[in-house]
Amino acid sequence: TPLKESTCYLPKETGPCVGYFFRYY
């Protein structure tokens, strides 16, 4: 079942934590 988890990554410019990826188990 694919679980949608949130991940934090910092872009080249300073910004908030954004980003998503699907993790399969």
C-alpha positions, 0 to 999 in steps of 0.5 A: 500500500502506497503511503504518502509521507511528507519530507523536508528539503531546502531549495537553493533559496531559503524557504519553508519545508515542502515536498512529498514522496510516495513510499511503497511497502 
